[in-house]
């Protein structure tokens, strides 16, 4: 996808020549929405103020496009309405100086804490055109209680910092020169993913939900980063 818009055959997957590159999260603690100060760069963070937002299960961030079937329009859609929300953190690179190919599995390493014993963390990779159109590429989610094992849930201790590795699936996209590579971080993407009620109770029988204050850390001790497979030009 992107400027290449072509099929290409490969002998292996992931592509051996792709170089996993960490794009570290940065801000002065105000990455909330696309109007905030969140940024992405290959420079590791040193001392920075963490970002925080309130995730309310009664007002989840809505799904706009993506890998959905029937219940909302799918495919590539403009993500700017979601990026206007205060409970969505937005981190962007500077406009790219050259075409940049991302092909392979994408993952997100987050250092985070929560006021709740359980919550969700989501990530979304976005390609932003010079006119502002923010096209979704791929996304993923992790329920905090399953951070270490999908079989054995372990609740969080409120306020304690944990490392979460979120699978954002795979893509193959050439970000054109002048485009912006963007990451969205939130705790909901509904109805693509079920809401977490934040209480740790069984979702099917619970009668109440509670808001959670979630904090994303990005500093020398907590190097939150988006991991991208960058394919060098031939």
N, C-alpha and C positions, 0 to 999 in steps of 0.2 A: 504494500500500500504506500501512499504518499507519492513522492515525485517519480518513483520507479514505475509503479503500476504495471507489474510484469510477473509472470511465473518464472521460477528458477528451480532447477533440479539440484539436489544435494545428495551426497552419499551417506551422510551421518546426521543425527540429531541428538543433542544440540550441535550446531555448526562448530567444528573444532577451531576455526580461526577467529570465532567471536571472542572478544575479550571482556570478561566481566568487569564492569566499571561502576564504582560507587559514587553516586551523587548524594552528597550529604545535605541534610536539612539545616537551614539557617533561619534565624529571625531574632528580633529583639523582644519576643514574647507577644507579638501582635500579628500572627499569621492568619487570624480569623478572616475568612472570605478573600476573594480576589483583590479586594481593596487593601488588604493587610500588607505586612512587610516580609512575608515568607519568601525564601529563595532556595535554589538548588545550585550546588557547585561541586566540583571534584576536590575542593579544599576542605579538609577536615575541620569541624568546629572546635573551638577552644573553650571560651567562657561565654555562654549565651543564656539569656532568660528563656525558660521553657514556655511552651504554648499551652493554653488551657481553654476548654470549652465545656459547656453543659449539654449533655445528651439527654433529651427528654423522650422516652419511648412513646409518649402521646403526641409528639410532633417530630417524627423521624424525617431525615433527609430523603426526598423522593427519588425513585429510580427514573432516570431519563435516558431511554435507549439502552443499548447493550445487548447482552445475551439473554433475552427474554422471549417468551412464547405467549402471545395473545393478550395477556392482561394489561400490558402497556406497550406502546409502539417501540419496537426494537431497532437495533442497528446504530449507525453513527448519528448522534444528535448533539446539539449545542448545549454544553454543560454550564453556561453562564448563570441560568437561574439557580442551580444548586450552589455554585460558587459565590452567590450573593449572601448565603446564610452564615451566621456567626458560629454555628456548630460544625462548620466545614473549614478545615485548615488548608490553605493553598500555598504550595511552594513551586516556584518557577525559575527556570534558567534565564539568563540574558538571551536575547535573540541569537540564534545560532549563526556562526560565521561561515559554516559550510554544511552541505548536506550530510546528515548523520543517520546511518542505518542501525536500527535496533531489531535484531532477529533472534528469537529464542525465548527461554523461560524468564519471567520477570519476578522479582521478589522484593519485599520491603522489610527491613529490619527496624523495628520501633522499640525505643526504650520509653515505657509509659507507666503511669500509675493511675489509680482510680479511687474515688470515694466509695465505690460499690464493691461487693465481693465478687461480682461477675459483670462483665459488659462485653461489647464487641468493639473491634477495631477494623476499619475498612481502608482500602487503598485503591486509587484509580489513576491510571496513566492517561494523560491527555495531550493532544497535539494542538497547539494554539497557532492559528494563522495570523498574519499581519493585520487582518481586518478585525481580529478579536474572536472569531469563531473558535470555540473550544471543543474539539472533537474527542469523544471518548474512544479509547483503544481497547483497554482490558482492565479488569478489576478483580478484587478478591476480598475475603473477609476471614477473620479469626475470632472465635468465641474464646474469651480469656480463660475460662475454666479448662479448655482443651489445649492450652498452649504447649504442654509437655507430652500429652497423650490423648488420642482420640477415644480411647477406651476407658481411661481412668480420669474423671474430672477432678480438678483441684482448684478450690476457690482462692481468690486473692486475699491478701491482707490489705485493707484499705490504707492508702498512702504509701505502700511499698512499691519500689520501682522494679519492673520486670522487663525482660527482653522478649519481644514477640516477633516471630518470623512469619510473614503473611505471603502466601502464594498468590500472585496476581496473574497466574496462568501465563500464556505465551502470546507473542505477536510477531509480525514482521512488517515494519514500517520505516520508511525513509522520511525523517523530519527534514523538511526543506530548509535551505539557507534562509535566514530571516524569521523562521518559525521559532516558537518557544516550546520547550519540553516542560511539562507540568505534572505535578503530583497532587492529588486531593487525599486528605486524611480525615476520616470522620468515624462515627460509631454506628451508622445506619445507612442503608441503601434499600429502601422499602418501596415496593413489595418484592424486588428481586431476592432479597434476603429477609428472613423473618426478623422481627424486632427482638432485641434482648430487653427484658423487663428489669434487669439490673439487680434483682433480689436473690437470685440463685434458686428460686423455686421452680417447680415444674411449669413450663410455659402453658401446657394444656389445661391445667387446673388452677393456676394462680389467679387471685382476684384483684391484685393491685400491682402497680409498677411504681418505680421511684426514679427521679432524675439522678444522673451521675455526673460528677465533675471529673473529667478526664484530662490528664496532663501528658504532653509529649515533650521529652527531654532531648536536647541536641547540644552536647558539649564534649569535652575531651574524654570524660568518663562514660558518656552515653552517646556514642556516635551513630545516631539514627541515620539511615541511608536507604536510598532506592538503588537496587542492584540491576543494572542494565547490561545485556549482552551487545556490545558495540562491535559491528563488523567493519573492519578497516576497508577503505576503498581499494579495489584491485588495480 
